[in-house]
Amino acid sequence: MPQAQQQVYVVDDDQGMLDSTVWLLESVGLKALPFTSGRAFLEACDPASNACVLLDVRMPGMGGLNVQEELRRRGIELPLIFVSGHADVPIVVRAFRAGAVDFIEKPYNQQLLLDSVQEALARRQVSAAPADPRLQAVQERLASLTPRERDVLLPLVRGYTNREMAEQLAISVKTIDLYRSRVMKRMQAETLAELVGMVIAAGLVDALDLRGAP
């Protein structure tokens, strides 16, 4: 990956801001890939790219925080920098808790933005060591789960009973049994313990956040 050109995904529904940011990045030799919506970016995003993401918070349809959440769900760990004219405290806190590397207010200082991008790209290179193919396979299986299967997955690995999950999701125990079976099959887990290990390895739950953990 160090030989690949460094690039920056720029996601902003403000065309003027998008164009000026792309120009700034390209002026220092970076490849900038512009997108006017979060969904367009997610469709084009390459998880293995030598890249970081500049992401606006407030956009029509799918906002920046939702894009960040979807990247995490897919197991994509590109460094993410939020750029927003609406940096209220709850939004900033939520962004950082979910793994953002920086949060820059508009109108931004050009050098501050460039410094943040370079730091994010440096982090990317450090974290881009060859991934364990077993973990990659687990992440691919996680990405294949349907929304309802994902709803069942986390309570299941945290130790909730079928009846408790049924009450949480307002569906029948029989339906929980069906989704539980589908989750095990999609994840290629022969036992619940194996499934728990996969989810912990993927970083979706903390080993200490399980029922019965010391």
N, C-alpha and C positions, 0 to 999 in steps of 0.2 A: 503493500500500500504506500510506502513512502515515495515511490516513483510516480504515483498517480498525481495528476494536477489537483491542487487544492481548489475547492469550489465552495460557494456559499449559496444555499437555497434562500431566496428572498420572497417572503409571503406577505403581501400587503394589498388590500383592495383599493388603496389610493394610488391611482396610476402615476400621478406626479411624484409622489414620494418613492414609489417603486422605481421609476426611471432614474431619479437622482441617486438613490442608493446603489443601483446597479452601476451607474457611471462611476461613483466613488470607488467601489470595489474593483472595478476593471482598471481604474487609473493606477492601482498599485499592483496589477498583475494577477489578480484573482479572477477566477471564472465565476460569474454570477448567473444564477438560474432563476428568472423571475416567475412568480405565480400570483394571480389576483384572487385566489380562493384557497382555503385550506384543503378542500377535497381534490382540487387539481394537483396540489403539491403531493398529497398522499398517494395519488395514482402514479406519479412520476418518481417518487422518492426511491433512491437506491440505498438500501441499508448498509452496503459494503463500501460506499463512496468515501473518499477522503474529504469530508465536508462538515460544515456546521449549518445551523438554520437560524435565520433572522425572521422572527415571527411577530406580526402585529396581533394585539390582543383582541380588539373589537372588529369583527368582519361579519358581513351578512352571511347567514346560513350556519357556517361552522366557525366559531370563534377560536382564537389562539389556544386557550386553555383546553378546549375540546380536541384540538389537533394534538396537543401535547399528550393528552390522555390516550388518544388512539395510537400514537407512536409507542407509548409504553406498553399498551396492550399487544402490539405487534412485536414487541421485543427489540425495537429499533432504538439504538442508543446514540444517535447523533447529538453532539452538544447543541443546546438550544438557547438562543438569546432573544428575549422579548423586547420589542420596541413599541412603545405606546404613548399616546398623549393622555391616557387615563390611568395613571399609576397610583390608584388608591391602595391603601395598605392591605386589605384582604386579598386583592388580586395578586399583589406582589408576594405576599406570604404563601399563597397557594401555589404560585409558579415555582418559587424556590423549593418548597417542600416536595414538589413533584420532580425536582432535578434540574431546573433551569440554571445555567451558569451565570447569567447576568440579566438585568432588567434596566433598559435605557429609556429615558423619557424623550418624547418628541417636543419641540424640534431638537435633534441631537447634535452634540459636538462631533464633528467629523473624525477628529483624531481619537476621541474617546471610543467611538464606534469601531474604528479600525483596530485599536488596541484590544478591544474586547473580542473581535473576530479572530485576531491572531492568537490570542490566548486560547480561545475555544478550539481552533484548528490544532494547536499544539497539544491540547488535551486529547483530541481525537487520535493523533498519531501515537501517543503513549498508550491509549486504550485499544489500539487497533492490532495488537498482537494476534496471531492466528487463533481463532476461537476453537473451542473444543467441539468437534463435529457432533458429539452426542447432545450438547446443549443446543446447538443450532437445530437439530432434529426436534428437540422438545419445543423450541420456540415456534417452529413451523406447525407443529401439531396444535399448539395453543392458538395460533392464528386461525386455524381451520375450524375452531369451535363456533357454534352459532351463539347468538346473544343469550338465549335461554340456557344453553349448556354452560356458558360462562357464569350465569347466575347460580347454577348448581355447584360448579367447581369449587369455589372458595369456601362456602359453608361445609361442603363435603370434606375437604382436606383439613378444615379446622376442627372437625370432630362432631359436627351437629348430626343429630339423628334424622332419618327420613321424615319423621313426623314433624320435627322442628323446622326442617327446610320447607315442608309443605305449608306450614303455618306462615312462615316468613314470606313465601312467594304466592300465597293464596291459591295453591293448586292441590290436587289430591296426592295422597301418598303413592298411589299407583302410578301417577304421572312422574313423580320424583324417581321412582324405581326405573322408569323408562329412560329418563334423562341421565340418571346415574350410570346405567348400562352403556348409553351412548358415549358419555364422557370417558369411561374406562376404555371403550373400544377405540375411539378417536385418538386417545393419548397412548394407546398400545401399552396400557398398564395391566398387569395380571393381578396385582393386589393393590389394596388401598395404600399400604405403606410405600409401594413403588410410586404411586401417583403423588403422594405427599412429597417424596424426595424430588420428583420432577418439578413440582411447583415451587419448592424452596430453592432449588438450583436456578430456576428462572427468575427468582427475586420477587415473585408475586406475593409471598407471605414470609413472615419472619418465623424461624423455628420456635421462638419463644411466644408466638402469638397463637399457638395451638392449644386446644383443651388438653389438660393433663400435663402440659410442659412444666418443668420445675421452675 
